[in-house]
């Protein structure tokens, strides 16, 4: 099962697939924030979300509200290019992750084989199991 720490680590990507073979891939990328609030405290980085349905081109859709595990849609996306069902599926998957729910039988929710923190390909069984490489797991 994927975790909140995997999704919010910085370069997470995961797949949601149904029994019919349809899939949605979700990427969550953490920005490097150098912005400060009015008190001089560093603002938390944004988490940008991109999705794609099956093997369609990637579509940037907005940011992740990490408190509740939901996509906050950007207002600048042309609605004609946005597949609402793809967003609904991505939000459903995020909800399962945040609430630690099992997905129904026949559905898959798994990382894409890349480290959630740095994005490098995972090679050993232990790293694949946890979703983080041996170097990055120290920072989680």
LINVENCOR-V425350 format. One record per residue. N is the residue number from 1. RES is the residue in one small letter. SS is DSSP state (~ for helix, > for strand, _ for the rest). OMEGA is omega in whole degrees, 0 to 359 (NA if undefined). D_FIRST is the distance of its C-alpha to the first C-alpha in Angstrom with 1 decimal. Layout:
n=N res=RES ss=SS omega=OMEGA d_first=D_FIRST
n=N res=RES ss=SS omega=OMEGA d_first=D_FIRST
This chain:
n=1 res=x ss=_ omega=176 d_first=0.0
n=2 res=x ss=_ omega=182 d_first=3.8
n=3 res=x ss=_ omega=175 d_first=6.5
n=4 res=x ss=~ omega=182 d_first=10.1
n=5 res=x ss=~ omega=176 d_first=11.6
n=6 res=x ss=~ omega=184 d_first=10.1
n=7 res=x ss=~ omega=185 d_first=11.4
n=8 res=x ss=_ omega=185 d_first=14.6
n=9 res=x ss=_ omega=178 d_first=15.4
n=10 res=x ss=_ omega=181 d_first=17.9
n=11 res=x ss=> omega=184 d_first=17.2
n=12 res=x ss=> omega=170 d_first=13.7
n=13 res=x ss=> omega=181 d_first=13.5
n=14 res=x ss=> omega=183 d_first=11.0
n=15 res=x ss=> omega=171 d_first=11.9
n=16 res=x ss=> omega=181 d_first=11.9
n=17 res=x ss=> omega=178 d_first=13.9
n=18 res=x ss=_ omega=183 d_first=15.8
n=19 res=x ss=_ omega=181 d_first=17.8
n=20 res=x ss=_ omega=179 d_first=20.9
n=21 res=x ss=_ omega=178 d_first=19.6
n=22 res=x ss=_ omega=180 d_first=19.6
n=23 res=x ss=> omega=173 d_first=17.1
n=24 res=x ss=> omega=176 d_first=16.7
n=25 res=x ss=> omega=183 d_first=15.8
n=26 res=x ss=> omega=174 d_first=15.3
n=27 res=x ss=> omega=176 d_first=16.6
n=28 res=x ss=> omega=183 d_first=16.8
n=29 res=x ss=> omega=180 d_first=19.6
n=30 res=x ss=> omega=177 d_first=21.0
n=31 res=x ss=_ omega=173 d_first=24.8
n=32 res=x ss=_ omega=186 d_first=27.0
n=33 res=x ss=_ omega=173 d_first=29.0
n=34 res=x ss=_ omega=183 d_first=32.5
n=35 res=x ss=_ omega=179 d_first=33.6
n=36 res=x ss=> omega=174 d_first=35.0
n=37 res=x ss=_ omega=184 d_first=35.6
n=38 res=x ss=_ omega=177 d_first=39.2
n=39 res=x ss=_ omega=180 d_first=39.0
n=40 res=x ss=_ omega=178 d_first=38.0
n=41 res=x ss=_ omega=180 d_first=34.4
n=42 res=x ss=> omega=177 d_first=31.9
n=43 res=x ss=_ omega=178 d_first=29.8
n=44 res=x ss=_ omega=180 d_first=26.0
n=45 res=x ss=_ omega=175 d_first=24.9
n=46 res=x ss=_ omega=175 d_first=24.0
n=47 res=x ss=> omega=184 d_first=20.7
n=48 res=x ss=> omega=183 d_first=21.7
n=49 res=x ss=> omega=172 d_first=19.8
n=50 res=x ss=> omega=180 d_first=20.7
n=51 res=x ss=> omega=168 d_first=19.7
n=52 res=x ss=> omega=180 d_first=21.0
n=53 res=x ss=> omega=187 d_first=21.2
n=54 res=x ss=_ omega=180 d_first=21.2
n=55 res=x ss=_ omega=177 d_first=23.3
n=56 res=x ss=_ omega=177 d_first=25.4
n=57 res=x ss=_ omega=177 d_first=26.3
n=58 res=x ss=_ omega=177 d_first=24.1
n=59 res=x ss=> omega=174 d_first=25.0
n=60 res=x ss=> omega=186 d_first=24.7
n=61 res=x ss=> omega=181 d_first=24.2
n=62 res=x ss=> omega=183 d_first=24.2
n=63 res=x ss=> omega=179 d_first=22.3
n=64 res=x ss=> omega=170 d_first=19.2
n=65 res=x ss=> omega=187 d_first=20.0
n=66 res=x ss=_ omega=177 d_first=17.6
n=67 res=x ss=_ omega=185 d_first=18.9
n=68 res=x ss=_ omega=180 d_first=17.7
n=69 res=x ss=_ omega=182 d_first=15.2
n=70 res=x ss=> omega=179 d_first=17.7
n=71 res=x ss=> omega=173 d_first=19.7
n=72 res=x ss=> omega=185 d_first=23.4
n=73 res=x ss=> omega=176 d_first=25.4
n=74 res=x ss=_ omega=181 d_first=28.1
n=75 res=x ss=_ omega=185 d_first=31.6
n=76 res=x ss=_ omega=181 d_first=32.8
n=77 res=x ss=_ omega=175 d_first=30.8
n=78 res=x ss=_ omega=186 d_first=33.2
n=79 res=x ss=~ omega=180 d_first=32.0
n=80 res=x ss=~ omega=181 d_first=33.3
n=81 res=x ss=~ omega=183 d_first=30.7
n=82 res=x ss=_ omega=176 d_first=27.7
n=83 res=x ss=_ omega=182 d_first=25.9
n=84 res=x ss=~ omega=181 d_first=25.1
n=85 res=x ss=~ omega=178 d_first=22.8
n=86 res=x ss=~ omega=178 d_first=20.7
n=87 res=x ss=~ omega=179 d_first=20.4
n=88 res=x ss=~ omega=179 d_first=19.6
n=89 res=x ss=~ omega=178 d_first=16.7
n=90 res=x ss=~ omega=179 d_first=15.4
n=91 res=x ss=~ omega=177 d_first=16.0
n=92 res=x ss=~ omega=179 d_first=14.3
n=93 res=x ss=~ omega=178 d_first=11.0
n=94 res=x ss=~ omega=178 d_first=11.6
n=95 res=x ss=~ omega=177 d_first=12.6
n=96 res=x ss=~ omega=181 d_first=9.4
n=97 res=x ss=~ omega=184 d_first=7.6
n=98 res=x ss=~ omega=181 d_first=10.8
n=99 res=x ss=_ omega=180 d_first=11.3
n=100 res=x ss=_ omega=180 d_first=7.9
n=101 res=x ss=_ omega=173 d_first=8.7
n=102 res=x ss=_ omega=177 d_first=7.7
n=103 res=x ss=_ omega=181 d_first=9.2
n=104 res=x ss=_ omega=180 d_first=12.6
n=105 res=x ss=_ omega=180 d_first=13.6
n=106 res=x ss=_ omega=178 d_first=14.5
n=107 res=x ss=_ omega=176 d_first=12.2
n=108 res=x ss=> omega=175 d_first=9.7
n=109 res=x ss=> omega=186 d_first=7.4
n=110 res=x ss=> omega=178 d_first=7.1
n=111 res=x ss=> omega=186 d_first=9.1
n=112 res=x ss=_ omega=180 d_first=12.7
n=113 res=x ss=_ omega=180 d_first=13.4
n=114 res=x ss=> omega=180 d_first=14.9
n=115 res=x ss=_ omega=179 d_first=14.6
n=116 res=x ss=_ omega=182 d_first=13.3
n=117 res=x ss=_ omega=185 d_first=16.6
n=118 res=x ss=_ omega=178 d_first=19.3
n=119 res=x ss=_ omega=179 d_first=18.2
n=120 res=x ss=_ omega=179 d_first=19.5
n=121 res=x ss=> omega=178 d_first=18.4
n=122 res=x ss=_ omega=187 d_first=16.3
n=123 res=x ss=_ omega=183 d_first=18.3
n=124 res=x ss=_ omega=186 d_first=17.5
n=125 res=x ss=~ omega=181 d_first=14.9
n=126 res=x ss=~ omega=179 d_first=13.9
n=127 res=x ss=~ omega=179 d_first=13.5
n=128 res=x ss=~ omega=179 d_first=11.6
n=129 res=x ss=~ omega=185 d_first=9.1
n=130 res=x ss=~ omega=179 d_first=8.8
n=131 res=x ss=_ omega=179 d_first=9.7
n=132 res=x ss=_ omega=176 d_first=13.1
n=133 res=x ss=_ omega=184 d_first=16.4
n=134 res=x ss=_ omega=178 d_first=18.6
n=135 res=x ss=_ omega=185 d_first=20.8
n=136 res=x ss=~ omega=182 d_first=18.4
n=137 res=x ss=~ omega=178 d_first=16.2
n=138 res=x ss=~ omega=185 d_first=19.5
n=139 res=x ss=~ omega=184 d_first=19.5
n=140 res=x ss=_ omega=NA d_first=16.2
